[in-house]
């Protein structure tokens, strides 16, 4: 989606702001003894109370508001009343907010999509470094995400941090354009592919690196959603939605207390 109208840009800013606020709220609430289902319910209430729509709920049949992925779960984990967080876990939370307006007589979604991985209690130094480096790779990619930059430059910025840390870089999933139906071209790889596709002012994209402590191979569990590392080693996932400009990209989903490195 390419936005040029000021009113449309303000609507997607509204979606992004709320996504960042809700993500920060539930990530701070995550603690030993809490279930992923409880976090999901908190997020859904906050979004609905604000008068907006949980993007993920019902999207292609997904049953929840938040993707909650624990430890070796990479993405798309389904919140569960039996999934109790414990000290030493890591939790990836991925959330989408849709601000819906009528455009030319039809419903049109302006979407904010964002993710973070947080430690639950105390984690090992190696696991904390995995989280820190994955987040750093996102920030490095954001720095180059300007009009005229290529998708290869974005993927390369992520890849360089991943290789430096000797992580498995997930290849089956990545970032994407954001449109009224959520996922849109272009697909944004987290490594170099040689793509010369250039970013344009007004484009809305999501960059979302995923690093594994082990290899890069993943598989989907029998529930049809939850993606896990094949070697069952931990995985981290961070994501921001961006509005591309001639200068620095605008981080639409920045969390209220986030310090962008």
N, C-alpha and C positions, 0 to 999 in steps of 0.2 A: 504494500500500500504506500502510495506517495501522497502526502498531505501538503496542501498549499494554502487552504483557507484557515484564517486565524481561529475561527470558531471550532473547526475540526481539531486543530492542534491543541486547543485548550481542553477539549473533551478527552483526548488521549492522555494529556497530562493528568487529568482528573483520575482516569483509570490507573495510570502508573503510580500516582501518589498514594492512592488507597491500597494498591497491591503492596507497595513498599511498607506502608504503615502496618498492615495486617501481618505481613511476613515478619517484621520486627517484633510485633506483639507475641506471636505464637513461638518464635524462636527463643525469646526470653522466657517464655512460660515452660518450655521443654525442660524436664528435670526427671531424675530417677523416680520411678513409681507412677509416672503419668503414662497414659496410653496414647497412641497416635490418633485414636478415635476422638479422644477429648480435645486434642489440638485441632482436629478437623472441624469439630462442632464449634469451637471458639471462632475459627476463621469464617465459617459460613455465617454465623450470627452477625459478625462485624460487617461483612460485605452486604448482607441483606438489610441490616439496620441502616446502612448508609444509602439504601435505595438502589443498589446495583446488583449485578448478577455474578455468581461464581462461574467463571468460564469453563472450568474443567468438568463440573458436575453434569453428566449426561453426554459429554463430548465423546462421540464414537462409543458410547456406552459406559464410560468411566463412572463409577458409582459415588464418587466423593468430590469434595471441594479442593482438597489438598492432595498432592502426591507426597507420601511420607515414606522415605526409603532408609532403612537402618543397616549400617555396617556394610556388608557385601552387596546390598541392594543399591543399584546404580541410579535408576529412575523408575517412576511410575508405580511405586509401592502404594498399596491400597491401605488406608487407615483401618485399624482393627481394634476392637474392644479388648482383644487378648494380647495385643502387642504392647507389652509393658516395657518402658524404657528403663535401662539400668546403668549404673555407673560404669564408665568406660566405653559406652556406645558412642557412635556418631549418627546423626540424623540429618538427612537431606530433606528439605521442605521446598516444594515447588508449588507456586500458586498463580492463578490468573484471575483478573477482575475485568468484567465487561461493563462498560457504560453504554447503555443502549439508547439510541435516539432514532426518530423517524426521519428518513432522508428520501425525498421524492415519494412519500407515501409507503415506504418499506422500512422495516426495522434494520438498523445498521449498528454493528458493534465496534466500539473503540476499546482496545484491549491492552492491559498491562500484564506482562508475564515476567516472573522473577523467581529466583531460587537461591538458597543458601544451605550450607552444611555446617552444623554446629556440634560441638562436643557436649556430651551428657556427663556431667560430673567431671572427673579427672581422666584424661586420656594419655596415652604414651606420647613421648616427644616426637616419635616418628609419625604417628597419626596426626598430631597437631601440625607438623610440617606439611603433611599431605594437604590438609585443609588450607593452610596459609599459602602454599604454592599454587593451588588450584584457583584460589581467589586472586592471587597476584597475576596469574595468566589472563584472567578476565580483565583486570585493569590494564594490562599491557595491550590487550586487543582493543580496548576502548580508546586508548591513546591514538591508535592509527585509524580509527573508524571515522574518516572524514570524507566528504565528497571528493571523488576522484581516486580514492584508495581502492585497491582491488581486494576481492575475497581472499586471494592468496596471501596478501599482507596480514589480514586478520588471522587466518589459520596459522600463518607462520609465527605470529606473535605468541599464540597459545602453544604451538609446538615447541618453540625454543625453551619456554619455561618447563614444559613437560620433559623434554630431553635432558635438560640440566638436572632435573631431579630424578632421572631414570624411572619415570612413571610409565605405566601403561596408559596410552591415550586412547580413549574409547572412540572407535571409528564408525560404529553403526548408528550413532546418534550425534546430533550437533545443533547449531543454531538455525535460525530461519527468519524469513520475512514474517511480518504480522499484518493480517488483514481482517476484514469483518467476520470471516469464518475461522479465524485463529491462525492456522499454519498457512504460509504462503511462500512462494519462491522469493529469494533464492535460498537454497540450503547452504548453510555456512559450516564448512568442515573445520575441525580443530587441528588441522595439520595442512601442510602445503599440498596442493593438487595441481598447481600451474594455472589456476583459474584467472582469467584477465577481466572477469566481470567487475565493473566499477560501481561504487556506491554513488547515489545521486541525492542532492538536497531534497528533503521532505520524505525520504524513505524511512520506514519504521522497521527495525530489525531486532532480533534477540540473539545475543551472543551467549553461548552456554558451554564452557569447557567442562569435561568430566575426566578426571584422572583416577587411575587405580594404583594401589600400592604394589600390585603384582603385574600380571600381563594385561593386554588390552582386550582379550576375548570376553564376550558376554553371552548370556543366553536368557530366554524368557521363561519364567516359571509356568506351571500348568494353569495358573489363574488367568493366563493370557495377557497380563499387564506387567507384572513385576519383573524388571530386568536385573539380573545378578551377574557378578563376575564369575567366570568359569572356575577360577581357582579359589573362590570364596574369600579373597582378601578384600580389605576395605576400599571403598570408592567415595570420591567427593565430587560435588556438583555445585556450580555457582552460575547465576544467570542474571542479566539485566536487559531490559528493553531500552532501545536507543532511538532518538530522532536524529537523523543525519543532517548535518548543516555544512556550510562552507568552511566553518571553523571546527572547534571541538564538538563532538557529539553531545547531545543533551541526554543525560541519564534520566529517563522517565520514571524509573522504578527505584530511585535512590531511597534507601531507608532513612528515617528521620535522624538517627544518630550515627549513620555510616560515615566513616572517613575514607574517602576514595584515595588509594595509594598511587 
